[in-house]
Amino acid sequence: MRLNVFVMLAALALISGACSNKGVDNLKLENQDDSLAYAIGVDIYSNLKRGSDLEVDPLYLAKGMIDAKEGNSIFIDAAAGGYIMMVMQERQEKQLEEEYKDYIAENKEFLEKNKEEEGVITTESGLQYKVLEMCEGPKPGIRDTVLVHYTGKLINDTIFDSSVQRGEPAQFKPSTLIKGWAEGLQLMPEGSKFMFYIPYDLGYGTKGAGQTIKPFSTLIFEVELLDVINK
């Protein structure tokens, strides 16, 4: 049986005529169809609750189903899905902010102090960079291919990636990289060496990356632009 049929049956089992606790409480399972609809409602609600602390009022859940069935929903299908994603993302980020509040404060303090260091420049986006060696070659565009050597570390000096240690430069397009890298590379003339100090919102955001880069991590890169291959 298709999912939309499951949903319809669950809604009809939850509400008969009026959306009220009393109306739902008075529903009786008269036959197998009633019992099936009731079981589907239990299953839908259990799946919503499983693995989360999301509080969903079954009455409003059922009202949404009924309104959608009758064409009276305040959301079109796509808008409802987008709203769900937006709310869930906001709640998840609030939970993460609470979980990582000390780490967030530590990284914020680092960036606040670092921007006062001699030679550090802060762009409008919040990217901080420092010129270690400036050359006069061409600067790459967002869709150019570049050849670089780099070492990436966290504010506690933990190295999480390094083409220098691998002994082989990396080749890629700025357009495929995190925002901080993409912006920083376009500031560099070919042959130059910069330091990038990338806030989490220009890096891996609230998700982090791998086992080493936690959510809300500031990323520090020493980058040498060896070649703009197809400028």
C-alpha positions in Angstrom: 0.0 0.0 0.0 1.4 3.4 -1.0 2.5 5.9 1.7 -0.1 8.5 0.8 -2.8 6.0 1.5 -1.2 5.2 4.8 -1.3 8.8 5.7 -4.9 9.3 4.7 -6.0 6.3 6.8 -4.0 7.5 9.8 -5.6 10.9 9.5 -9.1 9.6 9.3 -8.5 7.4 12.3 -7.2 10.3 14.3 -10.0 12.7 13.5 -13.7 12.2 12.7 -15.4 15.5 11.8 -13.8 17.8 14.4 -10.2 18.2 15.5 -10.6 17.7 19.3 -9.3 15.4 21.9 -12.8 14.4 22.8 -13.6 13.5 19.2 -10.5 11.3 18.9 -11.1 9.7 22.3 -14.6 8.6 21.3 -13.4 6.9 18.1 -13.9 3.1 18.3 -12.3 0.4 16.2 -15.3 -1.2 14.6 -13.6 -3.4 12.0 -10.3 -4.4 10.5 -10.0 -1.2 8.4 -10.4 0.9 11.5 -7.7 -1.2 13.3 -5.4 -0.9 10.3 -5.8 2.8 10.2 -5.1 3.0 13.9 -2.0 0.9 13.6 -0.7 3.1 10.8 -1.2 6.2 12.9 0.7 4.6 15.8 3.5 3.6 13.3 3.7 7.1 11.8 3.9 8.8 15.2 6.4 6.2 16.5 8.6 6.9 13.5 8.5 10.6 14.0 9.5 10.2 17.7 12.2 7.5 17.1 15.7 8.8 17.6 14.6 12.4 18.4 13.0 14.6 21.0 10.7 16.1 18.5 7.2 16.9 20.0 4.5 16.5 17.4 0.8 17.0 18.4 -1.1 14.2 16.6 -4.2 16.4 16.3 -2.3 19.0 14.2 -0.6 16.2 12.3 -4.0 14.8 11.4 -5.4 18.3 10.6 -2.5 18.8 8.1 -3.4 15.5 6.5 -7.1 16.2 6.3 -6.4 19.8 4.9 -4.0 18.4 2.3 -6.6 15.7 1.3 -9.3 18.4 0.9 -7.0 20.9 -0.9 -7.2 23.4 2.0 -3.6 23.2 3.2 -1.7 26.5 3.9 1.3 24.8 2.3 1.8 23.4 -1.1 3.7 20.1 -0.9 7.1 21.5 -1.7 6.7 24.4 0.7 5.7 22.1 3.5 8.8 20.0 3.0 11.0 23.1 2.9 9.5 24.4 6.1 10.1 21.1 7.9 13.7 21.1 6.8 14.2 24.7 7.9 12.7 24.1 11.4 14.6 20.9 11.9 17.9 22.5 10.8 17.3 25.5 13.1 16.6 23.1 16.1 19.6 21.0 15.3 21.9 24.0 15.1 20.6 25.3 18.5 21.4 21.9 20.0 24.9 21.9 18.5 25.5 25.4 19.7 24.7 24.4 23.2 26.8 21.2 22.9 29.8 23.1 21.5 29.4 26.4 23.3 32.9 26.2 24.9 34.5 25.3 21.6 32.7 28.1 19.8 33.9 30.6 22.4 37.5 29.3 22.1 37.5 29.7 18.3 35.8 33.1 18.4 38.4 34.3 20.9 41.2 33.1 18.6 39.8 35.0 15.6 39.3 38.1 17.7 42.9 38.1 18.8 44.3 37.0 15.5 42.7 39.9 13.5 44.8 42.3 15.6 48.0 40.6 14.7 50.4 42.5 12.5 49.9 41.8 8.8 46.5 40.1 9.2 43.8 41.4 6.9 40.1 40.7 7.4 37.8 40.7 4.4 34.1 41.7 4.3 33.1 38.0 4.5 35.1 37.5 7.7 38.1 35.6 6.1 41.4 36.6 7.7 44.6 36.2 5.7 48.2 37.2 6.0 50.7 37.6 3.1 53.9 35.5 3.7 55.3 36.0 0.3 53.9 38.2 -2.5 54.7 37.6 -6.2 53.5 39.3 -9.4 51.9 36.4 -11.3 48.3 36.2 -12.4 45.5 35.7 -9.9 43.1 32.7 -10.5 39.5 33.1 -11.2 36.8 31.0 -9.5 36.7 28.5 -12.4 40.4 28.3 -13.1 42.5 25.3 -12.2 45.3 25.8 -9.7 48.2 23.9 -8.4 49.0 24.4 -4.7 50.9 23.2 -1.7 49.2 23.6 1.6 49.1 22.6 5.2 45.8 22.8 7.2 45.5 22.8 11.0 43.2 23.7 13.8 43.7 26.5 16.4 45.4 23.9 18.7 48.0 23.2 15.9 46.5 19.8 15.1 47.4 19.2 11.4 44.4 17.6 9.6 45.7 17.7 6.0 48.9 18.6 4.2 50.0 18.2 0.6 53.5 19.2 1.9 53.6 16.1 4.1 52.4 14.0 1.2 55.1 15.4 -1.0 52.7 16.1 -3.9 50.9 19.4 -4.7 47.1 19.4 -5.1 45.2 20.5 -8.2 41.6 21.8 -8.2 39.3 24.6 -9.0 38.4 27.3 -6.4 34.8 26.8 -7.3 34.8 23.3 -5.8 36.3 24.3 -2.4 35.0 25.7 0.9 34.1 29.4 0.7 37.2 30.6 2.6 39.6 28.8 0.3 37.8 29.9 -2.8 37.9 33.6 -1.7 41.5 33.4 -0.5 42.9 31.8 -3.6 41.5 34.6 -5.8 43.5 37.1 -3.7 46.8 35.3 -4.5 49.0 36.1 -7.4 50.7 33.0 -8.8 53.9 32.1 -6.8 52.6 33.8 -3.6 52.3 32.2 -0.2 49.5 33.2 2.2 48.1 32.2 5.5 44.3 31.7 5.6 42.3 31.9 8.9 38.9 30.6 8.0 35.9 31.0 10.3 33.6 28.0 10.6 30.9 29.6 8.4 33.4 29.9 5.6 34.7 26.4 6.3 32.9 23.2 7.2 30.2 25.0 9.2 28.1 23.3 11.8 28.8 19.8 10.4 32.6 19.6 10.6 34.5 17.1 8.5 35.9 13.7 9.3 37.1 12.7 12.8 39.4 15.7 13.4 37.4 18.8 12.2 34.6 19.3 14.7 31.6 21.5 14.1 32.3 25.3 14.4 36.1 24.8 13.7 38.3 27.6 12.6 40.7 26.4 9.9 44.2 27.7 9.4 45.9 27.0 6.1 49.4 27.9 4.9 48.9 28.0 1.1 51.4 28.4 -1.7 50.0 29.0 -5.2 52.4 27.2 -7.5 50.6 27.6 -10.8 47.4 28.9 -12.4 47.2 26.2 -14.9 44.5 27.4 -17.4 44.3 31.2 -16.8 
